[in-house]
Amino acid sequence: MTIKVLGTGCAKCRKLEEHAKEAVKTLGLDISVEKIEDVKSIMSYGVMMTPALVVDEVVKTVGKVPSVKDIVKILQP
């Protein structure tokens, strides 16, 4: 599983990264959360508003910071 947080470094982007890492820890997963800040890379996902959460190369959320609980639900099979 790959998890990416797309964002340019704003407060919401940092908060989403924190929530994603906490969700990974909660589930006991041994994976890292990658932060993508390059605008061209972000746009390659079709994302026009940040922050965005990408799981296994599929955009799951855009323009909001879901709670840790919500991210846990996204990550569970």
PAGUPA-594961 format. One line per field, with one value per atom (N, C-alpha, C): x, y, z. Coordinates in nm, 3 decimals. Layout:
% residues N
px c(X; ...)
py c(Y; ...)
pz c(Z; ...)
//
This chain:
% residues 77
px c(0.085; 0.000; 0.089; 0.050; 0.120; 0.023; 0.070; -0.011; 0.066; -0.002; 0.060; -0.031; 0.031; -0.041; 0.005; -0.088; -0.057; -0.088; 0.012; -0.008; 0.120; 0.104; 0.219; 0.284; 0.234; 0.295; 0.210; 0.086; -0.004; -0.039; -0.104; -0.141; -0.231; -0.328; -0.418; -0.341; -0.243; -0.163; -0.082; -0.024; 0.053; -0.038; -0.159; -0.254; -0.298; -0.322; -0.358; -0.244; -0.121; -0.007; -0.002; -0.024; -0.027; -0.138; -0.257; -0.370; -0.343; -0.283; -0.253; -0.153; -0.050; 0.051; -0.011; -0.100; -0.167; -0.257; -0.326; -0.412; -0.329; -0.214; -0.124; -0.078; -0.043; 0.001; -0.113; -0.234; -0.350; -0.376; -0.357; -0.381; -0.262; -0.150; -0.031; 0.033; 0.018; 0.075; 0.222; 0.301; 0.443; 0.467; 0.406; 0.423; 0.446; 0.508; 0.534; 0.433; 0.418; 0.331; 0.423; 0.405; 0.489; 0.421; 0.496; 0.443; 0.488; 0.394; 0.422; 0.390; 0.492; 0.473; 0.488; 0.540; 0.562; 0.427; 0.401; 0.272; 0.243; 0.343; 0.321; 0.283; 0.348; 0.315; 0.173; 0.137; 0.001; -0.102; -0.076; -0.170; -0.179; -0.074; -0.077; -0.184; -0.227; -0.335; -0.472; -0.474; -0.601; -0.654; -0.568; -0.608; -0.588; -0.694; -0.686; -0.697; -0.728; -0.740; -0.670; -0.589; -0.518; -0.576; -0.553; -0.474; -0.554; -0.481; -0.545; -0.477; -0.554; -0.502; -0.511; -0.398; -0.390; -0.349; -0.428; -0.398; -0.387; -0.272; -0.247; -0.278; -0.232; -0.244; -0.388; -0.481; -0.619; -0.648; -0.695; -0.727; -0.852; -0.838; -0.948; -1.019; -0.945; -1.006; -0.936; -1.011; -0.956; -1.013; -0.925; -0.969; -1.019; -0.992; -1.036; -0.939; -0.953; -0.869; -0.959; -0.968; -1.051; -0.990; -1.074; -1.027; -0.943; -0.870; -0.792; -0.886; -1.001; -1.101; -1.146; -1.169; -1.211; -1.101; -0.977; -0.865; -0.847; -0.866; -0.859; -0.962; -1.083; -1.186; -1.142; -1.079; -1.032; -0.925; -0.839; -0.725; -0.761; -0.870; -0.909; -0.963; -0.931; -0.979; -1.130)
py c(-0.118; 0.000; 0.124; 0.223; 0.350; 0.460; 0.551; 0.664; 0.791; 0.884; 1.012; 1.125; 1.229; 1.351; 1.455; 1.509; 1.611; 1.747; 1.834; 1.967; 2.048; 2.178; 2.267; 2.308; 2.261; 2.293; 2.382; 2.404; 2.486; 2.412; 2.481; 2.423; 2.300; 2.308; 2.194; 2.074; 2.101; 1.993; 1.921; 1.999; 1.940; 1.861; 1.911; 1.842; 1.709; 1.708; 1.583; 1.482; 1.528; 1.438; 1.378; 1.461; 1.413; 1.309; 1.338; 1.246; 1.114; 1.121; 0.999; 0.913; 0.975; 0.900; 0.838; 0.910; 0.857; 0.740; 0.747; 0.638; 0.513; 0.532; 0.420; 0.355; 0.439; 0.389; 0.315; 0.371; 0.308; 0.169; 0.153; 0.024; -0.071; -0.021; -0.104; -0.139; -0.053; -0.078; -0.035; -0.107; -0.074; -0.009; 0.107; 0.182; 0.328; 0.399; 0.541; 0.625; 0.747; 0.844; 0.940; 0.944; 1.029; 1.165; 1.272; 1.408; 1.457; 1.497; 1.548; 1.698; 1.780; 1.925; 1.989; 1.916; 1.969; 1.988; 2.111; 2.144; 2.060; 2.037; 1.956; 1.812; 1.758; 1.623; 1.618; 1.720; 1.726; 1.731; 1.815; 1.829; 1.703; 1.621; 1.496; 1.399; 1.420; 1.338; 1.398; 1.511; 1.578; 1.658; 1.683; 1.756; 1.906; 1.981; 2.127; 2.199; 2.125; 2.185; 2.093; 2.151; 2.072; 2.102; 2.015; 1.893; 1.779; 1.677; 1.558; 1.435; 1.329; 1.201; 1.100; 1.035; 0.936; 0.802; 0.699; 0.564; 0.472; 0.407; 0.318; 0.386; 0.511; 0.592; 0.630; 0.617; 0.658; 0.774; 0.886; 1.002; 0.970; 0.980; 0.946; 1.069; 1.176; 1.300; 1.419; 1.528; 1.650; 1.771; 1.864; 1.991; 1.989; 1.882; 1.875; 1.792; 1.801; 1.723; 1.625; 1.502; 1.403; 1.369; 1.326; 1.287; 1.160; 1.133; 1.008; 0.889; 0.896; 0.788; 0.765; 0.873; 0.861; 0.801; 0.840; 0.785; 0.637; 0.599; 0.456; 0.379; 0.431; 0.364; 0.351; 0.456; 0.453; 0.346; 0.330; 0.239; 0.093; 0.068; -0.070; -0.136; -0.266; -0.337; -0.356)
pz c(0.000; 0.000; 0.000; -0.079; -0.078; -0.038; 0.043; 0.088; 0.059; -0.008; -0.041; 0.003; 0.055; 0.087; -0.013; -0.089; -0.188; -0.129; -0.127; -0.073; -0.076; -0.082; -0.098; 0.034; 0.144; 0.273; 0.362; 0.325; 0.407; 0.536; 0.627; 0.756; 0.739; 0.647; 0.625; 0.569; 0.484; 0.426; 0.534; 0.623; 0.733; 0.827; 0.850; 0.937; 0.875; 0.744; 0.677; 0.686; 0.671; 0.684; 0.825; 0.927; 1.066; 1.084; 1.034; 1.048; 0.975; 0.857; 0.781; 0.857; 0.913; 0.989; 1.114; 1.179; 1.298; 1.261; 1.147; 1.102; 1.072; 1.008; 0.980; 1.110; 1.207; 1.339; 1.409; 1.402; 1.465; 1.411; 1.279; 1.214; 1.226; 1.279; 1.293; 1.160; 1.061; 0.930; 0.926; 0.852; 0.838; 0.702; 0.684; 0.559; 0.593; 0.500; 0.524; 0.447; 0.493; 0.426; 0.351; 0.220; 0.136; 0.117; 0.129; 0.110; -0.027; -0.110; -0.244; -0.245; -0.269; -0.268; -0.405; -0.502; -0.636; -0.707; -0.752; -0.811; -0.936; -1.019; -1.140; -1.102; -1.001; -0.955; -0.900; -0.824; -0.767; -0.880; -0.979; -1.091; -1.175; -1.175; -1.252; -1.200; -1.075; -1.017; -1.048; -1.118; -1.148; -1.031; -0.933; -0.813; -0.835; -0.815; -0.831; -0.698; -0.591; -0.458; -0.359; -0.274; -0.174; -0.036; 0.059; 0.051; -0.013; -0.054; -0.110; -0.054; -0.038; 0.010; -0.104; -0.131; -0.238; -0.177; -0.203; -0.153; -0.273; -0.287; -0.400; -0.534; -0.546; -0.668; -0.703; -0.608; -0.627; -0.532; -0.586; -0.503; -0.420; -0.288; -0.197; -0.141; -0.113; -0.063; -0.126; -0.144; -0.202; -0.128; -0.093; -0.038; 0.104; 0.176; 0.316; 0.397; 0.528; 0.618; 0.693; 0.643; 0.713; 0.849; 0.940; 1.073; 1.064; 1.169; 1.176; 1.159; 1.224; 1.216; 1.071; 0.998; 0.858; 0.771; 0.798; 0.721; 0.752; 0.876; 0.913; 0.829; 0.816; 0.735; 0.590; 0.537; 0.398; 0.379; 0.478; 0.466; 0.491; 0.560; 0.588; 0.463; 0.445; 0.324; 0.323)
//
